[in-house]
Amino acid sequence: MVTPPLVIFASFIINLQTENTSRGFSFSFKAIADTIKAAENLKGEPMSILKDAIKMEIDGEKYYRNLAEMNKDNHLHGVFQKLADDEKDHAHVLKQKEEHQECTLKKSQTFQKASSAFQSLEEFKSEINEIPSQIDSYRFALEKEQESIDLYTDLKEKSESGGDKEIYDFLIEQEKDHYNTINSLIDFLTKSEDWVESAEFGVREKY
């Protein structure tokens, strides 16, 4: 079993204190021990994980901005812009947490807003032939949203702070909203592609 670095450091400090006390030096070992204990209590939420989560949200924003640009002439443009804005807000929340600031939790209802963009089915279907085949890109986004949900769920379970749990609950809820949005989009576009293909043969599926 590998000895944790903090344990090695603590042993080093104890030896250092013993040696230097006899030489007339003194310092607060309790303060150092408290710092070590606090670090150990992070339980799976080191700064590296928090930074990775921030990067994940920033990458998500860029990805959705690119998808918005690819669909700038159809109904999907606004949907992807909203998803990108949400990811930007999530990164900001995590940065506030990283800097020990009060976090601003602004709930968005992207799924509800995106659903309204799908309601004009006939109008939206007329654009399907103009939309490049992007289903794989949407499925990739769906996988990333699931990864976000899993990460924040894990961090919530390991957190001992009520405030942190509230933050992770917020992020989980928002990422689930994104997941539902992308999943519904994939489902709708898949059916729409079938609709277009069937229309060529004079057969249309009723929704």
N, C-alpha and C positions, 0 to 999 in steps of 0.2 A: 504493500500500500504506500503510495507517495505521500509524504508529509506536506500539508498545505503550506504555501509560502508565508502566510501570515503567522503560522505557528512557529516556523523557523525564525521569522523576524522577532517574535515575542521572546523566544529563547535567547536570541542574541542580545536583546535589550536587557533581560534579566542579568546576564553575565556582565554586560557593560556596566550596569548599575552597581553590581557587587564590586567590580574592579575599581570604579571611579569614586565610590563612597570612601574607600580607604585613602584616596588621594586628595580628599577635600572637595570633590565635586558633588553636586546634588541636583536632581531634577525630579519632576513629578512623574513617577512611573504610572500612577493611577490614571493620569490624563492620557497617556499612551495606551494603556490597557483598555480604557473606555473607547478610544478610537478604533482599536483592533476589534473589540466586541461589536461596535456599530458596523464595521465593514463586514464582519462575518454574518451579521444579521440581514444583510442584503438578500441572502438566499436566492441566488439565481437572477438577480437584477443588477449586475455590475454595469458600470457606465458604458461598457462596450456593447451590451445588449440594447441599452437605450439609444445609443448612437446609431446602431444598426436599424432600429425601428424608425428613427428619424429619416435615415437614408432611404428606407423602404417607402416611406410616405412621399418623400421628394421624388423618387423614381416613379412612383405611381402617378404623381401629378404630371410629370413629363410625358409619361405614356399616354395618359388621357388627353393631354394637349395635342399630341401627335394625331390621335384618333379623331379629335375634333377638327383638326386641319384637313384630314383626309375626307371628312364629311361636311365640309363647310357650306356645301350647296344643298343640304337636305336636313330633315328633321333631327338627325342624330347629332348635329353640331352642338346644339344647346345642351343635350343630355351629357355629352362628354366634357363640355366646359364646366358643367355643374359638378361632375365627378372629380374633375381636376381641382376645382375650388375647394371641395371637401378635403381632398388629400393634403392640400396646402394648409388648411386649418388644422388638420390632425398633426402635421409636422410642427406647427406652431405650439400646439398644446404640449407635445412631448418636449419641445425646447424649453417651455416654461417650467415643466417638471424638472428637467435636467438642471435648470438654473435656480431651482427651489423658489419659484415665483408662484403666485396664485394662478391657477389655470382657468382659462376662459372656455367654457364648454357650450358651444353653440350648436344645438341640434338642427340638422337639416332633414328634409323629407324628400330626398332625391328620388326614391322609388315612386312616391306619389306623383311628383312632378313629371318624371319620365313617363309614367303610365298615361298621363294626359296627352303626351306627344304621340302615343300609339293609338289613340282612340279614333282618329280620323283614318280608319283603315283603308278605305278606297284611295284616299289622297296619298297615303303613305305607300301603298302598294304600287302606285304609279311611278314611284322613285326607285323601286327595287332594281330594275334593270340598269339604273345609272349608278348604283352603289357597287363598288368593287367587292369581290368575295373576301370578306374580312372575318368570317366566322372563327377561324383559327386564332386570330388576334383577340377576339372577345373571349374565347375559351381560355387563352393564356391569362387574360385579366381576371377571369373567374377563379383560376387556380391561385393567383396572387392574393385575391380577396380572402380566399379560404385560409391561406397561410397567415394572413394578418389576424383573422379571427382566432386561429389556433394559438398564435403568439400571445395575443392579449389575454386570452383565456388562461394560458399557462402562467403569465405574469400576475394575473389577478389571484390565482390559487396560491401562489407563493408569497403574495404580499400580506403584510400584517397591519398595514395602515388603512384605516377606513377611507381616508382621502384618496389614497392610491387606488383602492378598489373601485371607488366612484369614477375615477378617470378611466380605468380599464373597462368598466361597465359601459361607459359612454362610447369608447372606441369600438368595443365589440358590437354594440347596437348599430353604430354608424357603418361599420364594415359589413354587417349582415344586410343593411339597407342597400349597400352597393352590390353585394352578392345577388340579392333578389333582382336588382335593376338589370345587371348584366345577364343573369340567367333568363329573365323574361325577354330580354332583347334577343338572345340566341334562339329562344323558343319561337318568338314571333317571326324573326327573319327566316328561320328554317321552314316554318309553315308558309311564309310568303314566297319562298323560293319554290316550294311545292305547288303553291297556288299559280305562280307564273308558268311553271312547266306544264301543269294540268291545263291551264288556259290555252296553251298552244294546241292542245288536243281536244279543246272544247269541253273539258271537264273541270268544274270548279268546286273546291271543297267549301262547305258552309261553316263559318266560324260560330 
